[in-house]
Amino acid sequence: MNENLFTSFTTPTMMGLPIVVLIIMFPSILFPSPSRLINNRLVSLQQWLVQLTSKQMLAIHSHKGQTWALMLMSLILFIGSTNLLGLLPHSFTPTTQLSMNLGMAIPLWAGTVVTGFRHKTKASLAHFLPQGTPIPLIPMLVIIETISLFIQPVALAVRLTANITAGHLFMHLIGGAALALTNISTSVALITFIILILLTILEFAVALIQAYVFTLPVSLYLHDNT
């Protein structure tokens, strides 16, 4: 295989123009708005999964935090569908781009922090200085807590990027090994191909889990600030 290992992570272009915006908008087609009195099985399954996830994620929130329900569910659906579409052959996964993940994480994190300072000013400021801190350690702890606050969106974006990228690279390497081994040992190539199938199934699960893992910390940040 002469293809570069990182070719699948290159932003696709058409006539010299990036088409990543069209790719990002494509998952919305998979969730059509119901227009019938009785929904079909696919729409009913989608609505059941959305209700189940939203009930679990929003159970800890107050009334003010539950106003973010549409934002959180749109986020988890977008990331999950984008990750799944990225597993198709010759496709592009936007969530492998750190810039896009930061673009999602920073505004959501900033929104929760601003909400906290607006409605729970004293409680938000109290996070910077735990109760009972010795006076000589106060400046150091304030600096540490400030850094930990600003590192939250970076951790969200880097975790999603690293997990999705690692999975795609591993599948690419195992697939290349299976193809190369077909001319050397058919039995070993068959075993490698079975491993590739199992890894693909695992990546389908990881694609959905990572969507939940990205959205859950945002929900917890919101809970701490409302």
Salt bridges, closest charged atoms under 4 A:
ASP224 OD1 - HIS223 ND1 3.75
